[in-house]
Amino acid sequence: MKWILIILAAVVIVGLAISLVGTLLPREHKVTRATHFKCPPSLLYAVVHDFAAYPAWNSNAQTVEMLAPTNGRAAYRVISRHGAVTYVVTDDLPAEKLVLKIADENLPYGGSWNYAFTSDRSGTRLEITEQGFIKKPVFRFFARFVFGYTRSIETCFRDLKRKLGETPD
């Protein structure tokens, strides 16, 4: 019985420590990553902008539901093994810039992804900037120390490279 109490106390202490550290972390974060693709910006943009086709290449998307426009802007919902997230396009310059914002207010996180497509001699430089926030301190702890803020961007790059027949970095 004594060992059970010791283990239970240790679990509570670890949980409290995670909550405390998470509380001390900033609620908002901004990360940017970039990589190079061999295709022109127009092709890369077309793949990223074809929201309905995400399940064919995006490992995080099981299905996509196209929604009625929000304030005249394209909107869609991605369903993954982690749940559903609704996005709305807030800025769209074909083959140059695409900004997607999480439209769900009830999620424990939110923010936007800014895609910048830059042409160069051998293809396209794609830069993705995530400006996000995480409401709950425990989730902030795991995002910072376990998963990393750039994991989703790096997965997107890997999936896009596979879709386009390129070798992931």
C-alpha positions as CSV (number, residue, x, y, z in Angstrom):
1,M,0.0,0.0,0.0
2,K,2.9,2.3,0.8
3,W,4.3,2.0,-2.8
4,I,0.9,2.8,-4.3
5,L,0.8,6.1,-2.3
6,I,4.4,6.9,-3.3
7,I,3.6,6.3,-7.0
8,L,0.4,8.3,-6.7
9,A,2.2,11.2,-5.0
10,A,4.9,11.1,-7.7
11,V,2.3,11.3,-10.5
12,V,0.5,14.2,-8.8
13,I,3.9,16.1,-8.4
14,V,4.8,15.5,-12.0
15,G,1.4,16.7,-13.1
16,L,1.7,19.8,-11.0
17,A,5.2,20.5,-12.3
18,I,4.0,20.1,-15.9
19,S,1.1,22.5,-15.2
20,L,3.4,25.1,-13.6
21,V,5.9,25.0,-16.4
22,G,3.1,25.3,-18.9
23,T,1.7,28.3,-17.1
24,L,5.1,30.0,-17.3
25,L,5.3,29.4,-21.1
26,P,3.9,32.1,-23.4
27,R,0.4,31.5,-24.7
28,E,1.4,32.6,-28.2
29,H,4.1,31.3,-30.5
30,K,5.4,32.1,-34.0
31,V,7.6,29.7,-36.0
32,T,8.8,29.8,-39.6
33,R,10.3,27.0,-41.7
34,A,11.2,26.9,-45.4
35,T,12.1,24.3,-47.9
36,H,12.7,24.1,-51.6
37,F,10.6,22.4,-54.3
38,K,11.6,21.6,-57.9
39,C,8.3,22.7,-59.3
40,P,7.1,26.2,-60.3
41,P,5.1,28.2,-57.7
42,S,1.9,27.9,-59.7
43,L,2.0,24.1,-59.4
44,L,2.9,24.0,-55.7
45,Y,0.2,26.7,-54.9
46,A,-2.4,24.6,-56.9
47,V,-1.7,21.6,-54.7
48,V,-1.8,23.5,-51.5
49,H,-4.9,25.4,-52.5
50,D,-6.9,22.3,-53.6
51,F,-8.3,21.8,-50.1
52,A,-10.7,19.0,-51.1
53,A,-7.8,16.9,-52.3
54,Y,-5.9,17.0,-49.0
55,P,-6.7,13.4,-48.0
56,A,-4.9,12.2,-51.1
57,W,-1.5,13.6,-49.9
58,N,-1.8,15.2,-46.4
59,S,-1.2,12.5,-43.8
60,N,-3.2,14.5,-41.2
61,A,-6.4,14.7,-43.3
62,Q,-8.7,11.7,-43.4
63,T,-11.5,13.7,-45.0
64,V,-12.3,17.3,-46.0
65,E,-15.7,18.9,-46.0
66,M,-15.9,22.1,-48.2
67,L,-18.1,24.6,-46.4
68,A,-20.1,27.7,-47.4
69,P,-17.8,30.7,-47.8
70,T,-17.3,32.8,-44.6
71,N,-17.6,36.5,-45.4
72,G,-16.9,35.7,-49.1
73,R,-13.8,33.6,-48.2
74,A,-13.3,29.9,-48.9
75,A,-13.8,27.7,-45.8
76,Y,-13.4,24.0,-45.2
77,R,-13.2,21.4,-42.4
78,V,-10.4,18.9,-42.0
79,I,-11.3,15.7,-40.2
80,S,-8.3,13.8,-38.8
81,R,-7.7,11.1,-36.2
82,H,-7.4,14.0,-33.7
83,G,-10.8,15.6,-34.5
84,A,-12.2,18.3,-36.8
85,V,-10.7,21.7,-37.5
86,T,-12.4,24.4,-39.6
87,Y,-10.2,26.8,-41.6
88,V,-11.0,29.9,-43.5
89,V,-8.8,31.6,-46.2
90,T,-8.0,35.1,-45.0
91,D,-5.5,36.1,-47.7
92,D,-5.0,34.6,-51.2
93,L,-2.6,35.8,-53.9
94,P,-2.3,32.9,-56.4
95,A,1.2,31.4,-56.6
96,E,2.5,34.0,-54.1
97,K,0.7,33.9,-50.7
98,L,-2.0,31.9,-49.0
99,V,-3.1,32.5,-45.4
100,L,-5.3,30.0,-43.6
101,K,-6.9,30.7,-40.2
102,I,-8.4,28.3,-37.7
103,A,-12.0,29.4,-37.4
104,D,-13.0,27.2,-34.5
105,E,-13.2,29.3,-31.3
106,N,-13.8,26.3,-29.0
107,L,-10.6,24.4,-29.7
108,P,-7.8,24.5,-27.1
109,Y,-5.5,26.1,-29.7
110,G,-5.8,28.4,-32.7
111,G,-3.9,30.6,-35.1
112,S,-3.0,30.9,-38.7
113,W,-0.6,29.5,-41.3
114,N,1.0,31.8,-43.9
115,Y,2.3,30.1,-47.0
116,A,4.8,32.3,-49.0
117,F,5.7,30.9,-52.5
118,T,8.9,32.4,-54.0
119,S,10.2,31.5,-57.4
120,D,13.8,30.9,-58.0
121,R,15.9,29.4,-60.9
122,S,15.4,25.8,-59.9
123,G,11.8,25.9,-58.6
124,T,10.0,27.3,-55.5
125,R,11.0,28.2,-52.0
126,L,8.0,27.6,-49.8
127,E,8.0,29.3,-46.4
128,I,5.3,28.5,-43.9
129,T,4.9,30.7,-40.8
130,E,2.6,29.5,-38.0
131,Q,1.3,32.1,-35.7
132,G,-0.5,30.2,-33.0
133,F,-1.7,30.1,-29.5
134,I,-2.4,27.4,-27.0
135,K,-5.0,28.0,-24.3
136,K,-4.2,25.3,-21.8
137,P,-0.9,25.2,-19.9
138,V,-0.6,21.4,-20.0
139,F,-0.9,21.5,-23.8
140,R,1.7,24.3,-24.0
141,F,4.1,22.2,-22.1
142,F,3.7,19.2,-24.5
143,A,3.8,21.4,-27.6
144,R,7.0,23.0,-26.4
145,F,8.9,20.1,-24.9
146,V,7.4,16.9,-26.5
147,F,6.0,17.6,-30.0
148,G,7.7,20.9,-30.9
149,Y,6.1,23.9,-32.5
150,T,7.4,23.0,-36.0
151,R,6.2,19.4,-36.2
152,S,3.1,20.2,-38.3
153,I,5.0,22.3,-40.8
154,E,7.7,19.7,-41.2
155,T,5.0,17.0,-41.8
156,C,3.4,19.3,-44.4
157,F,6.7,19.7,-46.2
158,R,7.3,15.9,-46.2
159,D,3.8,15.2,-47.5
160,L,4.0,17.8,-50.2
161,K,7.3,16.5,-51.4
162,R,5.9,12.9,-51.6
163,K,2.9,14.2,-53.5
164,L,5.1,16.0,-56.0
165,G,7.5,13.0,-56.4
166,E,10.3,14.6,-54.6
167,T,12.5,13.1,-51.9
168,P,11.6,14.5,-48.5
169,D,14.4,16.3,-46.7
